[in-house]
Amino acid sequence: MTHQPGYFGHYGGQYVPDQLKPALQELEEAYLTIRQDPEFFRELRYYLKYYVGRPSPLYHARGLSSYLGGAQIYLKREDLNHTGAHKINNAIGQILLARKMGKKRIIAETGAGQHGVATATAAAMFNLPCTIFMGEEDIRRQELNVFRMRMLGAEIRSVARGSRTLAEAVDDALNYWVQNLEDTYYLIGSAVGPHPFPTMVRDFQAIIGHEARYQILEQAGRLPDYVIACVGGGSNAIGIFTSFLGDAAVQLIGAEAGGINLENGQHAATMTLGRPAILHGCRTYVLQDDQGGVMPVYSISAGLDYPGVGPELSYLKDGGRVKFVPIKDREALDAFQLICKTEGIIPALESSHALAEAMKLAPKLSSQHILLVSLSGRGDKDVHQVAEVLGKQIQQ
Ligand SMILES: *Cc1c(COP(=O)(O)O)cnc(C)c1O
């Protein structure tokens, strides 16, 4: 599928300043080495089992399925992982790699703070100092996650330039990395960025689909008709899709943030409205304005408001193997509330986008059909926001 190392068709690559090339080369070589190393995978399996709590259950959502009156819906419960989402799978994998490479410090950037928390968690467990770059504006908006990261021992570097959000935090993290290549490991949180990150993050998240595939065969005796996942950078999506790419009868659907309005820019529907360009070190679909500048994005869920997407998903979109649909804030909120009531599960607003697509599809299918949905995270982090949007008060 990859025609050239680091490329997925025309997408991917390493569009970075020359100073970064040696670091990416070192990373690629280290990654190729550990891929052949049974000791590395033994260690990884150990932490995924005893620290993260894998395998995560595959759960037949009977209440939801019978409410919708069509296909049977199965939820892959990444929300039950330690720290409440799939991001920890990747954080543990990359920190183990950093240790093999002899790196002494972990850095990461974060917007909503969820990747920062997963990174700070894994760094604390392995006793590695951790610095998280974060825009001043995001620090203000995400004070709970900032406090979590500090409790976990991470240092927060506030970035007070430009929009004071993720874009500037990425620049500063990259700058810091260039100046401290010797001892520093830069931990990217989704299947994005320059090669080898998209491949590496996919491989660390592929456990989701690997488990889900044998679990559905065990429980239902057959493969699903559809696999649905929400798409921010695309790591939980490519993670669950990878094991089903070879099964032509299994349809793969990515649910992206349709936000409030697709016409006036209040969304993050990269696959629906973006065009190929270079963003954060790779060629991929990017939301752009008329001048080709990166568009400001919006979504009700902080984890989905990214103007790009992973290069492998871009390739799979062009080939038609994965379909992408925009889901509106309102639809995600309806799904959020329905899953709470029918299943006793509070889903993350990100995951609610995938659930909303399942809600649309299920009634059109028969009870013989199976939908497998990636429940990428839990929604405890989102209850204040949901209360606000629904006009409800939470007493502090
Ligand atoms: C971060 C996050 C996402 C989006 O990231 P991907 O890389 O697209 O998976 C989705 N769901 C949850 C719960 C998240 O925390």
The ligand as a Tripos MOL2 file, in Angstrom:
@<TRIPOS>MOLECULE
LIG
   15    15     1     0     0
SMALL
NO_CHARGES

@<TRIPOS>ATOM
      1 C1         -8.1840   12.9070   20.8630 C.3       1 LIG1
      2 C2         -9.4340   12.1490   20.7400 C.ar      1 LIG1
      3 C3        -10.0040   11.8450   19.4850 C.ar      1 LIG1
      4 C4         -9.4320   12.3250   18.1910 C.3       1 LIG1
      5 O1         -8.1630   11.8410   17.8940 O.3       1 LIG1
      6 P1         -7.8980   10.7710   16.7380 P.3       1 LIG1
      7 O2         -6.4220   10.8310   16.5640 O.co2     1 LIG1
      8 O3         -8.6550   11.2300   15.5320 O.co2     1 LIG1
      9 O4         -8.3710    9.4630   17.2100 O.co2     1 LIG1
     10 C5        -11.1380   11.0550   19.4500 C.ar      1 LIG1
     11 N1        -11.7310   10.6250   20.5810 N.ar      1 LIG1
     12 C6        -11.2350   10.9120   21.8090 C.ar      1 LIG1
     13 C7        -11.9320   10.3980   23.0110 C.3       1 LIG1
     14 C8        -10.0790   11.6850   21.9300 C.ar      1 LIG1
     15 O5         -9.5830   11.9620   23.1390 O.3       1 LIG1
@<TRIPOS>BOND
     1     1     2 1
     2     2     3 ar
     3     2    14 ar
     4     3     4 1
     5     3    10 ar
     6     4     5 1
     7     5     6 1
     8     6     7 2
     9     6     8 1
    10     6     9 1
    11    10    11 ar
    12    11    12 ar
    13    12    13 1
    14    12    14 ar
    15    14    15 1
@<TRIPOS>SUBSTRUCTURE
     1 LIG1         1 GROUP 0 **** ****
